[in-house]
Amino acid sequence: MTQSWYKQEADVLTVMVYVQPGASRNEVVGLHNGSLKIKLTSPPLDGRANKMLLKYLSKLFCVSVCQLTLIKGQKSRHKMVSIVGSSVLPVSLLD
């Protein structure tokens, strides 16, 4: 079953993410307005939060960072990320 916050097409997974930078730890919080909410310790300066987001998502989805692409939201909390080749189900992150 497809949720509104992600879309799977072949081996490409597209995930809508809402980022809260400057948190005390990196963690998946749950869903927020149709996106996966993730707290990050990095501040939103000079793209550092974006880099940390991709690194964190690579761990969650068991892929290398080069398999992720930030499609939308370089300067926004609302982001769209493409993940290639992950066998992790996105809904498993909500457990």
PEKAKA-V287480 format. One record per helix or strand. SS is the DSSP state (~ for helix, > for strand). FROM is the first residue (numbers start at 1). TO is the last residue. If there is no record, write none. Layout:
((SS | FROM | TO) (SS | FROM | TO))
This chain:
((> | 6 | 9) (> | 12 | 20) (> | 27 | 32) (> | 35 | 39) (~ | 48 | 60) (~ | 65 | 67) (> | 68 | 72) (> | 78 | 84) (~ | 90 | 94))
